[in-house]
């Protein structure tokens, strides 16, 4: 998903500004701006919209796999597991 060659990364966004987001709302704003820029660049078509939605879904899965799950595993190691009630 995010595995593009290093040389291409600087071509994709040579002057990506460092954003100083303080809230989830500000992060959402930055991500939305990037999605809208993509739509503007590629045109408002079903294919473009499907591509944006697919990228967002892939980002969701990749972020969970690479960031959230390792964090949860380390929290589990530090704090131990909860005892869940068993069903009948």
N, C-alpha and C positions, 0 to 999 in steps of 0.2 A: 504494500500500500504506500508507505512513505519512503520506500527504498528506490530512490532515483539516484543516478550517478552524481557524485559530488560536483563535478564540473557543471552539470545541468542545473544544480540548485542555485548557483549564482546567476545563471541565465534566466531562470524562472522569476526570480525576484532580486535583481541586483542591488536595489537600494531599499530593502525592506526596513522600514523604520522600527525602532525599538519603542513599543507602546508601553505606557506606564498605567496599566489597568489596575484599579483598586477593588473592583467589585465584579460579581458574575454578570451584572448588567453591562458593564463596560467591555468585558470579554465577549459577550454576545454581540454587542455593537460592532466590535472589530471583525469578528467572524462573519457577521451579516454584510458588512462593507465588502469583504473579500468575495463573498458569494455573489453579491450584486455586480461587482466588477467583472466577474467571470461571465455572468449572464449578459452584461453589456458588451463584452468582447465577442461572445459567441452567438448572440441573438436570443431573443425570447421565443424559444421553440420547445416542444415537448422533449426532444433529445437533450437540450441544454439543461432543462429543469430536472430531468431524470438523472443526468450526470451530477448535478449539484447535490441532489438528494442522496445519490449513491455514495458520493464522496463524504457527505456528512455522516452517513451510516457507517461507512468504513472507518472514519475517524473515531467515531464512538467505540467501535469494537477494538480498534488498535490502541486507543487510550486506555481502555479497560484492561486489555491484555498486558500492555507494557508498563502501565503506571499504577492503576488501581489494584489489580490483583497482587502484584508484589508487595504493595503497601499493606493490603489486608492480610497477606500471609505473615508479614513481619509483625503486625499488630497481634495476630493470633499467637505467634511464638512468644511475644512479650507478655501478653495478658491471659493467655489460655482461652479455651473455648467455653461457650455457654452450653448448659445442659438443656436441650430442647425436649419438650414433652413428647413422648411417643404416642402414636395413635393407637386405637383399639386393635 
